[in-house]
Amino acid sequence: MAYILFRWIINAVALLLVANIVPGFAIDSFYSALIAALVLGLVNALVRPLFLILTLPVTILTLGLFTFVINAFMIWLVSTVVKGFTIDGFVPALLAALLLWVCSLLTNWLIKQSKES
């Protein structure tokens, strides 16, 4: 349970970090970031697999790069639901998806390193 809460807070902080870097991607408060991280996790768990299956041919043709487009769409979808979380267009959503992927990669690596030592 503590691990899930830890990941939730890390994802909220990552959203705030990305909001400070990407123009057109804004989060009003830490509370909005927590709600956005929660909803994004639910959307990624429930809706994203369906989109991945439906777009599998395009994903194969692009050697997996279309997955970033799907992630950008998931972030945009969350921004339509969560108050205080706004995205001005597709390009900020795509840049946010790329930066969130990098943040996730780094945090997963750090957690793995801390478990090994």
N, CA, C and O atoms as a GROMACS GRO file, in nm:
protein
  468
    1MET      N    1   0.083  -0.119   0.000
    1MET     CA    2   0.000   0.000   0.000
    1MET      C    3   0.087   0.125   0.000
    1MET      O    4   0.057   0.223  -0.069
    2ALA      N    5   0.194   0.122   0.078
    2ALA     CA    6   0.283   0.238   0.085
    2ALA      C    7   0.351   0.261  -0.050
    2ALA      O    8   0.375   0.376  -0.089
    3TYR      N    9   0.382   0.152  -0.123
    3TYR     CA   10   0.444   0.164  -0.254
    3TYR      C   11   0.352   0.234  -0.352
    3TYR      O   12   0.397   0.316  -0.432
    4ILE      N   13   0.223   0.203  -0.347
    4ILE     CA   14   0.126   0.266  -0.437
    4ILE      C   15   0.114   0.415  -0.406
    4ILE      O   16   0.110   0.497  -0.498
    5LEU      N   17   0.109   0.450  -0.280
    5LEU     CA   18   0.104   0.592  -0.243
    5LEU      C   19   0.230   0.665  -0.285
    5LEU      O   20   0.224   0.779  -0.331
    6PHE      N   21   0.345   0.599  -0.268
    6PHE     CA   22   0.472   0.658  -0.308
    6PHE      C   23   0.474   0.684  -0.458
    6PHE      O   24   0.514   0.792  -0.501
    7ARG      N   25   0.431   0.588  -0.538
    7ARG     CA   26   0.428   0.605  -0.685
    7ARG      C   27   0.328   0.714  -0.725
    7ARG      O   28   0.354   0.789  -0.819
    8TRP      N   29   0.217   0.723  -0.655
    8TRP     CA   30   0.116   0.825  -0.684
    8TRP      C   31   0.174   0.965  -0.662
    8TRP      O   32   0.155   1.054  -0.745
    9ILE      N   33   0.244   0.983  -0.552
    9ILE     CA   34   0.305   1.113  -0.523
    9ILE      C   35   0.417   1.144  -0.622
    9ILE      O   36   0.430   1.258  -0.667
   10ILE      N   37   0.497   1.044  -0.656
   10ILE     CA   38   0.604   1.063  -0.755
   10ILE      C   39   0.545   1.105  -0.890
   10ILE      O   40   0.598   1.194  -0.956
   11ASN      N   41   0.436   1.042  -0.931
   11ASN     CA   42   0.373   1.078  -1.058
   11ASN      C   43   0.315   1.219  -1.054
   11ASN      O   44   0.320   1.291  -1.153
   12ALA      N   45   0.260   1.259  -0.941
   12ALA     CA   46   0.208   1.395  -0.927
   12ALA      C   47   0.321   1.497  -0.936
   12ALA      O   48   0.307   1.601  -1.000
   13VAL      N   49   0.433   1.467  -0.871
   13VAL     CA   50   0.548   1.557  -0.878
   13VAL      C   51   0.602   1.563  -1.021
   13VAL      O   52   0.642   1.670  -1.068
   14ALA      N   53   0.604   1.449  -1.089
   14ALA     CA   54   0.649   1.447  -1.229
   14ALA      C   55   0.558   1.532  -1.317
   14ALA      O   56   0.606   1.602  -1.406
   15LEU      N   57   0.428   1.527  -1.293
   15LEU     CA   58   0.334   1.612  -1.368
   15LEU      C   59   0.363   1.759  -1.344
   15LEU      O   60   0.360   1.840  -1.437
   16LEU      N   61   0.389   1.795  -1.218
   16LEU     CA   62   0.423   1.935  -1.187
   16LEU      C   63   0.554   1.976  -1.253
   16LEU      O   64   0.566   2.089  -1.302
   17LEU      N   65   0.650   1.887  -1.254
   17LEU     CA   66   0.778   1.915  -1.319
   17LEU      C   67   0.759   1.938  -1.468
   17LEU      O   68   0.813   2.033  -1.524
   18VAL      N   69   0.683   1.852  -1.532
   18VAL     CA   70   0.656   1.866  -1.675
   18VAL      C   71   0.578   1.994  -1.703
   18VAL      O   72   0.601   2.059  -1.805
   19ALA      N   73   0.487   2.031  -1.614
   19ALA     CA   74   0.410   2.154  -1.632
   19ALA      C   75   0.501   2.277  -1.627
   19ALA      O   76   0.472   2.378  -1.692
   20ASN      N   77   0.610   2.270  -1.553
   20ASN     CA   78   0.705   2.381  -1.548
   20ASN      C   79   0.795   2.386  -1.670
   20ASN      O   80   0.852   2.492  -1.700
   21ILE      N   81   0.810   2.276  -1.741
   21ILE     CA   82   0.900   2.270  -1.855
   21ILE      C   83   0.828   2.294  -1.987
   21ILE      O   84   0.877   2.369  -2.071
   22VAL      N   85   0.712   2.231  -2.006
   22VAL     CA   86   0.643   2.234  -2.135
   22VAL      C   87   0.545   2.352  -2.140
   22VAL      O   88   0.455   2.360  -2.057
   23PRO      N   89   0.563   2.442  -2.236
   23PRO     CA   90   0.464   2.549  -2.252
   23PRO      C   91   0.334   2.492  -2.309
   23PRO      O   92   0.337   2.407  -2.398
   24GLY      N   93   0.223   2.540  -2.259
   24GLY     CA   94   0.093   2.490  -2.303
   24GLY      C   95   0.042   2.373  -2.221
   24GLY      O   96  -0.064   2.318  -2.249
   25PHE      N   97   0.118   2.335  -2.119
   25PHE     CA   98   0.082   2.225  -2.029
   25PHE      C   99   0.082   2.284  -1.889
   25PHE      O  100   0.188   2.320  -1.837
   26ALA      N  101  -0.035   2.294  -1.827
   26ALA     CA  102  -0.044   2.364  -1.699
   26ALA      C  103  -0.124   2.284  -1.596
   26ALA      O  104  -0.223   2.220  -1.628
   27ILE      N  105  -0.076   2.291  -1.472
   27ILE     CA  106  -0.146   2.233  -1.358
   27ILE      C  107  -0.152   2.342  -1.252
   27ILE      O  108  -0.050   2.401  -1.217
   28ASP      N  109  -0.272   2.367  -1.200
   28ASP     CA  110  -0.292   2.478  -1.108
   28ASP      C  111  -0.231   2.457  -0.969
   28ASP      O  112  -0.176   2.550  -0.911
   29SER      N  113  -0.240   2.334  -0.916
   29SER     CA  114  -0.195   2.312  -0.779
   29SER      C  115  -0.148   2.168  -0.762
   29SER      O  116  -0.165   2.084  -0.850
   30PHE      N  117  -0.088   2.142  -0.647
   30PHE     CA  118  -0.044   2.006  -0.617
   30PHE      C  119  -0.165   1.914  -0.603
   30PHE      O  120  -0.158   1.796  -0.639
   31TYR      N  121  -0.274   1.966  -0.551
   31TYR     CA  122  -0.397   1.886  -0.540
   31TYR      C  123  -0.446   1.844  -0.679
   31TYR      O  124  -0.483   1.728  -0.699
   32SER      N  125  -0.444   1.936  -0.774
   32SER     CA  126  -0.483   1.903  -0.912
   32SER      C  127  -0.388   1.800  -0.971
   32SER      O  128  -0.430   1.712  -1.046
   33ALA      N  129  -0.259   1.811  -0.937
   33ALA     CA  130  -0.162   1.714  -0.986
   33ALA      C  131  -0.188   1.575  -0.927
   33ALA      O  132  -0.175   1.475  -0.997
   34LEU      N  133  -0.226   1.569  -0.800
   34LEU     CA  134  -0.259   1.440  -0.738
   34LEU      C  135  -0.380   1.376  -0.805
   34LEU      O  136  -0.380   1.257  -0.835
   35ILE      N  137  -0.484   1.457  -0.829
   35ILE     CA  138  -0.604   1.405  -0.894
   35ILE      C  139  -0.572   1.363  -1.037
   35ILE      O  140  -0.617   1.258  -1.083
   36ALA      N  141  -0.493   1.445  -1.109
   36ALA     CA  142  -0.456   1.412  -1.246
   36ALA      C  143  -0.374   1.284  -1.251
   36ALA      O  144  -0.394   1.201  -1.340
   37ALA      N  145  -0.282   1.265  -1.157
   37ALA     CA  146  -0.201   1.144  -1.153
   37ALA      C  147  -0.288   1.021  -1.126
   37ALA      O  148  -0.267   0.915  -1.184
   38LEU      N  149  -0.385   1.036  -1.037
   38LEU     CA  150  -0.476   0.926  -1.007
   38LEU      C  151  -0.560   0.890  -1.129
   38LEU      O  152  -0.572   0.772  -1.165
   39VAL      N  153  -0.619   0.990  -1.193
   39VAL     CA  154  -0.704   0.965  -1.310
   39VAL      C  155  -0.619   0.912  -1.426
   39VAL      O  156  -0.664   0.823  -1.499
   40LEU      N  157  -0.498   0.966  -1.444
   40LEU     CA  158  -0.411   0.917  -1.550
   40LEU      C  159  -0.374   0.770  -1.528
   40LEU      O  160  -0.368   0.692  -1.623
   41GLY      N  161  -0.349   0.733  -1.404
   41GLY     CA  162  -0.322   0.593  -1.374
   41GLY      C  163  -0.440   0.503  -1.405
   41GLY      O  164  -0.423   0.394  -1.460
   42LEU      N  165  -0.560   0.549  -1.371
   42LEU     CA  166  -0.680   0.470  -1.402
   42LEU      C  167  -0.704   0.460  -1.552
   42LEU      O  168  -0.738   0.353  -1.603
   43VAL      N  169  -0.686   0.571  -1.623
   43VAL     CA  170  -0.704   0.571  -1.769
   43VAL      C  171  -0.600   0.481  -1.834
   43VAL      O  172  -0.632   0.407  -1.927
   44ASN      N  173  -0.476   0.487  -1.787
   44ASN     CA  174  -0.372   0.401  -1.844
   44ASN      C  175  -0.398   0.254  -1.815
   44ASN      O  176  -0.358   0.168  -1.894
   45ALA      N  177  -0.462   0.224  -1.704
   45ALA     CA  178  -0.491   0.085  -1.670
   45ALA      C  179  -0.614   0.032  -1.742
   45ALA      O  180  -0.621  -0.087  -1.773
   46LEU      N  181  -0.713   0.118  -1.768
   46LEU     CA  182  -0.839   0.070  -1.822
   46LEU      C  183  -0.860   0.099  -1.971
   46LEU      O  184  -0.909   0.013  -2.044
   47VAL      N  185  -0.823   0.218  -2.016
   47VAL     CA  186  -0.853   0.260  -2.154
   47VAL      C  187  -0.735   0.236  -2.248
   47VAL      O  188  -0.754   0.195  -2.362
   48ARG      N  189  -0.616   0.261  -2.203
   48ARG     CA  190  -0.497   0.251  -2.288
   48ARG      C  191  -0.478   0.113  -2.351
   48ARG      O  192  -0.442   0.107  -2.468
   49PRO      N  193  -0.500   0.002  -2.280
   49PRO     CA  194  -0.484  -0.128  -2.346
   49PRO      C  195  -0.576  -0.147  -2.466
   49PRO      O  196  -0.537  -0.209  -2.565
   50LEU      N  197  -0.697  -0.094  -2.457
   50LEU     CA  198  -0.790  -0.104  -2.570
   50LEU      C  199  -0.736  -0.027  -2.690
   50LEU      O  200  -0.740  -0.076  -2.803
   51PHE      N  201  -0.684   0.094  -2.667
   51PHE     CA  202  -0.627   0.173  -2.775
   51PHE      C  203  -0.502   0.107  -2.834
   51PHE      O  204  -0.479   0.113  -2.955
   52LEU      N  205  -0.423   0.044  -2.748
   52LEU     CA  206  -0.304  -0.025  -2.798
   52LEU      C  207  -0.340  -0.141  -2.889
   52LEU      O  208  -0.274  -0.164  -2.991
   53ILE      N  209  -0.445  -0.213  -2.855
   53ILE     CA  210  -0.488  -0.325  -2.939
   53ILE      C  211  -0.548  -0.273  -3.070
   53ILE      O  212  -0.519  -0.328  -3.176
   54LEU      N  213  -0.629  -0.170  -3.062
   54LEU     CA  214  -0.693  -0.116  -3.183
   54LEU      C  215  -0.592  -0.054  -3.281
   54LEU      O  216  -0.615  -0.056  -3.402
   55THR      N  217  -0.484  -0.001  -3.229
   55THR     CA  218  -0.385   0.065  -3.315
   55THR      C  219  -0.260  -0.020  -3.335
   55THR      O  220  -0.155   0.033  -3.373
   56LEU      N  221  -0.270  -0.147  -3.309
   56LEU     CA  222  -0.153  -0.235  -3.319
   56LEU      C  223  -0.086  -0.231  -3.456
   56LEU      O  224   0.037  -0.227  -3.461
   57PRO      N  225  -0.160  -0.234  -3.568
   57PRO     CA  226  -0.091  -0.227  -3.698
   57PRO      C  227  -0.007  -0.099  -3.716
   57PRO      O  228   0.105  -0.104  -3.766
   58VAL      N  229  -0.063   0.015  -3.674
   58VAL     CA  230   0.011   0.141  -3.686
   58VAL      C  231   0.132   0.140  -3.593
   58VAL      O  232   0.239   0.189  -3.629
   59THR      N  233   0.115   0.085  -3.475
   59THR     CA  234   0.225   0.077  -3.380
   59THR      C  235   0.338  -0.010  -3.434
   59THR      O  236   0.455   0.022  -3.417
   60ILE      N  237   0.303  -0.119  -3.499
   60ILE     CA  238   0.404  -0.207  -3.558
   60ILE      C  239   0.475  -0.136  -3.673
   60ILE      O  240   0.597  -0.145  -3.685
   61LEU      N  241   0.399  -0.066  -3.758
   61LEU     CA  242   0.459   0.006  -3.871
   61LEU      C  243   0.555   0.115  -3.826
   61LEU      O  244   0.655   0.142  -3.894
   62THR      N  245   0.526   0.179  -3.714
   62THR     CA  246   0.612   0.287  -3.665
   62THR      C  247   0.715   0.237  -3.564
   62THR      O  248   0.781   0.317  -3.498
   63LEU      N  249   0.728   0.106  -3.552
   63LEU     CA  250   0.822   0.043  -3.461
   63LEU      C  251   0.801   0.085  -3.316
   63LEU      O  252   0.897   0.099  -3.240
   64GLY      N  253   0.676   0.105  -3.279
   64GLY     CA  254   0.640   0.137  -3.141
   64GLY      C  255   0.630   0.285  -3.109
   64GLY      O  256   0.584   0.321  -3.001
   65LEU      N  257   0.670   0.371  -3.202
   65LEU     CA  258   0.668   0.515  -3.172
   65LEU      C  259   0.526   0.571  -3.162
   65LEU      O  260   0.505   0.675  -3.100
   66PHE      N  261   0.429   0.503  -3.224
   66PHE     CA  262   0.291   0.549  -3.215
   66PHE      C  263   0.238   0.540  -3.072
   66PHE      O  264   0.138   0.602  -3.038
   67THR      N  265   0.306   0.463  -2.989
   67THR     CA  266   0.267   0.453  -2.848
   67THR      C  267   0.275   0.589  -2.779
   67THR      O  268   0.195   0.618  -2.690
   68PHE      N  269   0.369   0.673  -2.821
   68PHE     CA  270   0.378   0.808  -2.765
   68PHE      C  271   0.255   0.891  -2.802
   68PHE      O  272   0.209   0.973  -2.722
   69VAL      N  273   0.203   0.870  -2.922
   69VAL     CA  274   0.080   0.939  -2.964
   69VAL      C  275  -0.037   0.893  -2.878
   69VAL      O  276  -0.120   0.974  -2.838
   70ILE      N  277  -0.044   0.764  -2.851
   70ILE     CA  278  -0.150   0.711  -2.765
   70ILE      C  279  -0.136   0.768  -2.624
   70ILE      O  280  -0.236   0.806  -2.562
   71ASN      N  281  -0.014   0.775  -2.572
   71ASN     CA  282   0.008   0.833  -2.440
   71ASN      C  283  -0.032   0.980  -2.437
   71ASN      O  284  -0.090   1.027  -2.340
   72ALA      N  285  -0.001   1.054  -2.544
   72ALA     CA  286  -0.041   1.195  -2.552
   72ALA      C  287  -0.193   1.206  -2.552
   72ALA      O  288  -0.249   1.296  -2.488
   73PHE      N  289  -0.260   1.118  -2.622
   73PHE     CA  290  -0.405   1.119  -2.623
   73PHE      C  291  -0.462   1.089  -2.484
   73PHE      O  292  -0.562   1.148  -2.444
   74MET      N  293  -0.399   0.996  -2.412
   74MET     CA  294  -0.445   0.964  -2.276
   74MET      C  295  -0.429   1.086  -2.184
   74MET      O  296  -0.516   1.114  -2.101
   75ILE      N  297  -0.317   1.156  -2.199
   75ILE     CA  298  -0.295   1.277  -2.118
   75ILE      C  299  -0.398   1.383  -2.154
   75ILE      O  300  -0.452   1.450  -2.065
   76TRP      N  301  -0.424   1.400  -2.282
   76TRP     CA  302  -0.525   1.497  -2.325
   76TRP      C  303  -0.662   1.459  -2.270
   76TRP      O  304  -0.738   1.545  -2.226
   77LEU      N  305  -0.695   1.330  -2.273
   77LEU     CA  306  -0.823   1.282  -2.220
   77LEU      C  307  -0.837   1.315  -2.072
   77LEU      O  308  -0.943   1.359  -2.027
   78VAL      N  309  -0.731   1.296  -1.997
   78VAL     CA  310  -0.733   1.328  -1.854
   78VAL      C  311  -0.751   1.478  -1.834
   78VAL      O  312  -0.820   1.520  -1.741
   79SER      N  313  -0.689   1.560  -1.920
   79SER     CA  314  -0.702   1.705  -1.905
   79SER      C  315  -0.845   1.753  -1.929
   79SER      O  316  -0.883   1.860  -1.880
   80THR      N  317  -0.923   1.677  -2.004
   80THR     CA  318  -1.063   1.716  -2.024
   80THR      C  319  -1.149   1.682  -1.904
   80THR      O  320  -1.257   1.738  -1.887
   81VAL      N  321  -1.102   1.591  -1.820
   81VAL     CA  322  -1.180   1.546  -1.705
   81VAL      C  323  -1.141   1.619  -1.577
   81VAL      O  324  -1.228   1.652  -1.496
   82VAL      N  325  -1.014   1.644  -1.556
   82VAL     CA  326  -0.964   1.699  -1.431
   82VAL      C  327  -0.962   1.852  -1.437
   82VAL      O  328  -0.903   1.911  -1.527
   83LYS      N  329  -1.028   1.912  -1.341
   83LYS     CA  330  -1.028   2.058  -1.332
   83LYS      C  331  -0.893   2.105  -1.278
   83LYS      O  332  -0.839   2.046  -1.184
   84GLY      N  333  -0.838   2.211  -1.338
   84GLY     CA  334  -0.709   2.262  -1.296
   84GLY      C  335  -0.593   2.202  -1.372
   84GLY      O  336  -0.477   2.229  -1.341
   85PHE      N  337  -0.623   2.120  -1.472
   85PHE     CA  338  -0.521   2.054  -1.555
   85PHE      C  339  -0.556   2.084  -1.699
   85PHE      O  340  -0.654   2.033  -1.752
   86THR      N  341  -0.474   2.168  -1.766
   86THR     CA  342  -0.506   2.210  -1.902
   86THR      C  343  -0.390   2.184  -1.997
   86THR      O  344  -0.273   2.193  -1.961
   87ILE      N  345  -0.426   2.151  -2.120
   87ILE     CA  346  -0.330   2.131  -2.228
   87ILE      C  347  -0.382   2.210  -2.347
   87ILE      O  348  -0.499   2.200  -2.383
   88ASP      N  349  -0.293   2.290  -2.408
   88ASP     CA  350  -0.334   2.380  -2.516
   88ASP      C  351  -0.338   2.315  -2.653
   88ASP      O  352  -0.389   2.377  -2.747
   89GLY      N  353  -0.288   2.197  -2.670
   89GLY     CA  354  -0.289   2.133  -2.800
   89GLY      C  355  -0.221   1.997  -2.797
   89GLY      O  356  -0.185   1.946  -2.692
   90PHE      N  357  -0.205   1.940  -2.919
   90PHE     CA  358  -0.147   1.808  -2.929
   90PHE      C  359   0.004   1.809  -2.902
   90PHE      O  360   0.056   1.718  -2.838
   91VAL      N  361   0.073   1.910  -2.951
   91VAL     CA  362   0.219   1.914  -2.935
   91VAL      C  363   0.258   1.921  -2.787
   91VAL      O  364   0.348   1.847  -2.746
   92PRO      N  365   0.195   2.006  -2.704
   92PRO     CA  366   0.229   2.001  -2.561
   92PRO      C  367   0.197   1.865  -2.498
   92PRO      O  368   0.270   1.820  -2.410
   93ALA      N  369   0.090   1.802  -2.542
   93ALA     CA  370   0.055   1.670  -2.489
   93ALA      C  371   0.161   1.567  -2.528
   93ALA      O  372   0.197   1.481  -2.448
   94LEU      N  373   0.210   1.575  -2.652
   94LEU     CA  374   0.313   1.482  -2.697
   94LEU      C  375   0.445   1.505  -2.623
   94LEU      O  376   0.511   1.410  -2.582
   95LEU      N  377   0.483   1.631  -2.606
   95LEU     CA  378   0.605   1.661  -2.530
   95LEU      C  379   0.591   1.616  -2.385
   95LEU      O  380   0.686   1.564  -2.326
   96ALA      N  381   0.474   1.635  -2.328
   96ALA     CA  382   0.450   1.590  -2.191
   96ALA      C  383   0.459   1.438  -2.182
   96ALA      O  384   0.515   1.385  -2.086
   97ALA      N  385   0.405   1.368  -2.281
   97ALA     CA  386   0.413   1.222  -2.282
   97ALA      C  387   0.558   1.176  -2.287
   97ALA      O  388   0.596   1.081  -2.219
   98LEU      N  389   0.639   1.243  -2.368
   98LEU     CA  390   0.780   1.206  -2.376
   98LEU      C  391   0.852   1.232  -2.245
   98LEU      O  392   0.929   1.148  -2.198
   99LEU      N  393   0.828   1.348  -2.185
   99LEU     CA  394   0.895   1.382  -2.058
   99LEU      C  395   0.846   1.293  -1.943
   99LEU      O  396   0.924   1.256  -1.856
  100LEU      N  397   0.717   1.260  -1.942
  100LEU     CA  398   0.667   1.171  -1.837
  100LEU      C  399   0.725   1.031  -1.854
  100LEU      O  400   0.748   0.961  -1.755
  101TRP      N  401   0.748   0.990  -1.978
  101TRP     CA  402   0.812   0.861  -2.001
  101TRP      C  403   0.954   0.862  -1.945
  101TRP      O  404   0.995   0.765  -1.881
  102VAL      N  405   1.028   0.971  -1.968
  102VAL     CA  406   1.164   0.982  -1.915
  102VAL      C  407   1.162   0.981  -1.762
  102VAL      O  408   1.243   0.914  -1.698
  103CYS      N  409   1.067   1.057  -1.702
  103CYS     CA  410   1.055   1.059  -1.556
  103CYS      C  411   1.024   0.920  -1.502
  103CYS      O  412   1.081   0.878  -1.401
  104SER      N  413   0.934   0.850  -1.567
  104SER     CA  414   0.898   0.715  -1.524
  104SER      C  415   1.017   0.620  -1.537
  104SER      O  416   1.040   0.536  -1.450
  105LEU      N  417   1.091   0.634  -1.645
  105LEU     CA  418   1.209   0.552  -1.666
  105LEU      C  419   1.311   0.574  -1.554
  105LEU      O  420   1.367   0.479  -1.499
  106LEU      N  421   1.335   0.701  -1.522
  106LEU     CA  422   1.431   0.733  -1.416
  106LEU      C  423   1.385   0.686  -1.279
  106LEU      O  424   1.464   0.630  -1.203
  107THR      N  425   1.259   0.708  -1.246
  107THR     CA  426   1.211   0.666  -1.114
  107THR      C  427   1.209   0.514  -1.102
  107THR      O  428   1.240   0.460  -0.996
  108ASN      N  429   1.172   0.445  -1.209
  108ASN     CA  430   1.177   0.298  -1.204
  108ASN      C  431   1.320   0.248  -1.184
  108ASN      O  432   1.343   0.153  -1.110
  109TRP      N  433   1.414   0.313  -1.251
  109TRP     CA  434   1.555   0.274  -1.235
  109TRP      C  435   1.603   0.301  -1.093
  109TRP      O  436   1.672   0.218  -1.034
  110LEU      N  437   1.567   0.416  -1.037
  110LEU     CA  438   1.608   0.450  -0.901
  110LEU      C  439   1.547   0.354  -0.799
  110LEU      O  440   1.615   0.312  -0.705
  111ILE      N  441   1.420   0.320  -0.817
  111ILE     CA  442   1.356   0.226  -0.725
  111ILE      C  443   1.421   0.088  -0.735
  111ILE      O  444   1.442   0.020  -0.634
  112LYS      N  445   1.452   0.047  -0.856
  112LYS     CA  446   1.519  -0.083  -0.875
  112LYS      C  447   1.656  -0.082  -0.810
  112LYS      O  448   1.694  -0.181  -0.746
  113GLN      N  449   1.731   0.027  -0.823
  113GLN     CA  450   1.863   0.036  -0.762
  113GLN      C  451   1.854   0.035  -0.608
  113GLN      O  452   1.938  -0.025  -0.541
  114SER      N  453   1.752   0.100  -0.554
  114SER     CA  454   1.739   0.102  -0.407
  114SER      C  455   1.697  -0.034  -0.353
  114SER      O  456   1.733  -0.070  -0.241
  115LYS      N  457   1.621  -0.111  -0.431
  115LYS     CA  458   1.581  -0.244  -0.386
  115LYS      C  459   1.698  -0.341  -0.390
  115LYS      O  460   1.707  -0.432  -0.307
  116GLU      N  461   1.789  -0.322  -0.485
  116GLU     CA  462   1.904  -0.412  -0.498
  116GLU      C  463   2.009  -0.390  -0.389
  116GLU      O  464   2.080  -0.483  -0.352
  117SER      N  465   2.018  -0.268  -0.339
  117SER     CA  466   2.122  -0.242  -0.239
  117SER      C  467   2.072  -0.249  -0.098
  117SER      O  468   2.149  -0.229  -0.003
   0.00000   0.00000   0.00000
